[in-house]
Amino acid sequence: MKKLQILVIALVGSFLLTAGLATAKSEKNEAKQLAKQECKADKKADKAAFKATYGKRAMRTCVKGEKSEVGAEKRASKQACKAERAESGDDAFAEKYGTNGNDKGKGKKNGVGKNAFGKCVSAEMEDEQESDSEAFKNAAKECKAERKADPDAFAETHGTNKNGKNAFGKCVSAKSEAADEEDEPGDDDGMDDDDGAEDSEEEEAPETA
């Protein structure tokens, strides 16, 4: 009997470990996809500025740096959606964002709006991506204007290598990061874990291109 109990405990532990590893891998892949999507948007906004900012392997470098950022953005998006759901109520929230399920017309709903939270997070992430790309584009414009006004001073102010050749990329990076920080809401650790069990069922991964 004791051996059976040990075997059951070992099997359960193995299952939980496997599930945990699978979840971690899924989240890592999602972060990479979201980061790639954001980097592509920045590249589209200003290709020259993108290359100057991230160097020879621009896309790879950008994705590597953005992976941690998209994690913070997703937490902020979840917090925003939870706040909206609490304020508007479950029914109104499901009506606004939900796209699945059906109403049988007998006062009983069959999974209507069950995907609302995931859709809300996707919408929030999309808005954040657009905001980041706009910030990158504006930063590039500001840096070009500054460089044109006084090239020597520009190189002296922003450059960190010989002859200040990397000044433009450094300028764009600094200005876009500053803009992101201004737009970033406070991140209160743990806020998105208060009803994680509920969200795990209804949340879907933010849509990627």
C-alpha positions as CSV (number, residue, x, y, z in Angstrom):
1,M,0.0,0.0,0.0
2,K,2.8,2.3,1.0
3,K,4.6,1.6,-2.3
4,L,1.4,2.4,-4.2
5,Q,1.1,5.7,-2.5
6,I,4.7,6.6,-3.3
7,L,4.1,5.7,-6.9
8,V,1.0,7.8,-7.1
9,I,2.8,10.8,-5.6
10,A,5.7,10.3,-8.0
11,L,3.3,10.2,-11.0
12,V,1.4,13.3,-9.9
13,G,4.7,15.2,-9.3
14,S,5.9,14.2,-12.7
15,F,2.7,15.3,-14.3
16,L,2.8,18.7,-12.6
17,L,6.4,19.2,-13.5
18,T,5.7,18.4,-17.2
19,A,2.7,20.7,-17.2
20,G,4.8,23.5,-15.7
21,L,7.6,23.1,-18.2
22,A,5.1,23.1,-21.1
23,T,3.5,26.3,-19.8
24,A,6.8,28.0,-19.4
25,K,7.8,27.0,-22.9
26,S,4.5,28.3,-24.3
27,E,4.9,31.6,-22.5
28,K,8.5,31.9,-23.8
29,N,7.4,31.3,-27.4
30,E,4.5,33.8,-27.0
31,A,6.9,36.4,-25.7
32,K,9.2,35.9,-28.6
33,Q,6.4,36.1,-31.2
34,L,5.1,39.3,-29.6
35,A,8.6,40.8,-29.5
36,K,9.1,39.9,-33.2
37,Q,5.8,41.5,-34.1
38,E,6.8,44.7,-32.2
39,C,10.2,44.8,-33.8
40,K,8.7,44.4,-37.3
41,A,6.4,47.3,-36.6
42,D,9.4,49.5,-35.6
43,K,11.3,48.5,-38.7
44,K,8.4,49.4,-40.8
45,A,8.1,52.8,-39.1
46,D,11.7,53.7,-40.0
47,K,14.0,51.1,-41.5
48,A,17.1,53.3,-41.4
49,A,16.6,54.2,-37.7
50,F,15.9,50.6,-36.9
51,K,19.2,49.4,-38.4
52,A,21.1,52.3,-36.7
53,T,19.5,51.5,-33.4
54,Y,20.0,47.7,-33.4
55,G,23.1,47.2,-35.6
56,K,24.0,44.5,-38.1
57,R,21.7,41.8,-36.8
58,A,19.0,44.3,-36.1
59,M,16.0,42.0,-35.9
60,R,17.6,39.4,-33.7
61,T,19.0,42.1,-31.3
62,C,15.6,43.9,-31.2
63,V,13.7,40.7,-30.4
64,K,16.1,39.7,-27.7
65,G,15.8,43.1,-26.0
66,E,12.0,43.3,-26.4
67,K,11.1,39.9,-24.9
68,S,11.3,41.2,-21.4
69,E,9.3,44.4,-22.3
70,V,6.4,42.5,-23.8
71,G,6.1,40.6,-20.6
72,A,5.6,43.8,-18.7
73,E,3.2,45.1,-21.3
74,K,1.1,42.0,-21.0
75,R,0.9,42.3,-17.3
76,A,-0.2,45.9,-17.7
77,S,-2.8,44.8,-20.3
78,K,-4.2,42.2,-18.0
79,Q,-4.5,44.7,-15.2
80,A,-6.3,47.2,-17.4
81,C,-8.8,44.5,-18.6
82,K,-9.5,43.3,-15.0
83,A,-10.1,46.9,-14.0
84,E,-12.5,47.4,-17.0
85,R,-14.3,44.2,-16.3
86,A,-14.8,45.1,-12.6
87,E,-16.1,48.5,-13.5
88,S,-18.4,47.5,-16.4
89,G,-19.6,44.2,-15.0
90,D,-19.2,40.7,-16.5
91,D,-22.1,40.9,-18.9
92,A,-21.1,44.2,-20.5
93,F,-17.5,43.1,-20.6
94,A,-18.4,39.9,-22.4
95,E,-20.7,41.7,-24.8
96,K,-17.9,44.2,-25.7
97,Y,-15.1,41.7,-26.2
98,G,-16.5,38.2,-26.5
99,T,-16.7,36.6,-29.9
100,N,-17.5,33.0,-29.1
101,G,-20.5,31.0,-27.7
102,N,-24.1,31.6,-28.5
103,D,-27.4,32.6,-27.0
104,K,-30.1,30.1,-27.3
105,G,-32.8,32.7,-26.7
106,K,-34.1,30.9,-23.6
107,G,-32.4,33.0,-21.0
108,K,-29.5,30.6,-20.9
109,K,-26.2,31.4,-22.6
110,N,-23.8,28.8,-23.9
111,G,-20.3,30.1,-23.3
112,V,-21.1,33.6,-24.6
113,G,-18.2,35.9,-24.2
114,K,-16.0,33.2,-22.6
115,N,-13.0,34.5,-24.6
116,A,-13.7,38.1,-23.7
117,F,-10.7,38.5,-21.3
118,G,-8.3,37.1,-23.9
119,K,-9.7,39.4,-26.6
120,C,-9.4,42.4,-24.3
121,V,-5.8,41.6,-23.6
122,S,-5.1,41.2,-27.3
123,A,-6.7,44.6,-28.0
124,E,-4.7,46.3,-25.2
125,M,-1.5,44.7,-26.5
126,E,-2.2,45.9,-30.0
127,D,-2.8,49.5,-28.8
128,E,0.5,49.3,-26.8
129,Q,2.4,48.1,-29.9
130,E,1.0,50.9,-32.0
131,S,2.0,53.4,-29.3
132,D,5.5,52.0,-29.2
133,S,5.9,52.1,-32.9
134,E,4.7,55.7,-33.0
135,A,7.2,56.6,-30.3
136,F,10.0,55.0,-32.3
137,K,9.0,56.9,-35.4
138,N,8.8,60.2,-33.6
139,A,12.1,59.6,-31.9
140,A,13.7,59.0,-35.3
141,K,12.3,62.3,-36.7
142,E,13.5,64.2,-33.6
143,C,17.0,62.8,-33.9
144,K,17.2,63.5,-37.6
145,A,16.2,67.1,-37.0
146,E,18.7,67.5,-34.2
147,R,21.5,66.0,-36.3
148,K,20.7,68.3,-39.2
149,A,20.7,71.4,-37.0
150,D,24.2,70.7,-35.7
151,P,26.0,67.4,-36.7
152,D,29.0,67.9,-34.6
153,A,27.1,68.7,-31.4
154,F,24.8,65.8,-32.2
155,A,27.7,63.4,-32.4
156,E,29.3,64.8,-29.3
157,T,26.0,64.5,-27.3
158,H,24.8,61.1,-28.4
159,G,27.8,59.2,-29.8
160,T,29.7,56.7,-27.7
161,N,32.1,55.3,-30.3
162,K,34.9,56.7,-32.5
163,N,33.7,59.9,-34.3
164,G,30.3,59.5,-32.8
165,K,29.2,57.2,-35.7
166,N,26.6,55.5,-33.5
167,A,25.0,58.8,-32.4
168,F,21.9,58.4,-34.4
169,G,21.1,54.9,-33.1
170,K,21.8,56.0,-29.5
171,C,19.6,59.0,-29.9
172,V,16.7,57.1,-31.2
173,S,17.0,54.4,-28.6
174,A,17.2,57.0,-25.7
175,K,14.2,59.1,-27.0
176,S,12.0,56.1,-27.7
177,E,12.7,54.5,-24.3
178,A,12.0,57.8,-22.6
179,A,8.6,58.1,-24.4
180,D,7.8,54.5,-23.4
181,E,8.5,55.2,-19.8
182,E,6.2,58.3,-19.8
183,D,3.4,56.2,-21.2
184,E,4.0,53.2,-18.9
185,P,1.6,52.8,-16.0
186,G,2.8,51.8,-12.6
187,D,3.5,48.1,-12.3
188,D,2.3,46.7,-9.0
189,D,3.8,43.2,-8.7
190,G,1.3,40.5,-8.0
191,M,-1.8,42.4,-9.0
192,D,-2.4,40.1,-12.0
193,D,-2.3,37.0,-9.8
194,D,-5.3,37.7,-7.7
195,D,-7.7,35.8,-9.9
196,G,-5.2,33.9,-12.0
197,A,-7.2,30.6,-11.7
198,E,-10.2,32.3,-13.3
199,D,-8.3,33.9,-16.1
200,S,-6.4,30.7,-17.0
201,E,-9.6,29.2,-18.4
202,E,-10.8,32.2,-20.3
203,E,-7.6,33.9,-21.5
204,E,-6.2,33.2,-24.9
205,A,-2.8,34.3,-26.2
206,P,-2.8,37.8,-27.7
207,E,-3.2,37.5,-31.4
208,T,-0.1,37.7,-33.5
209,A,0.3,38.5,-37.2
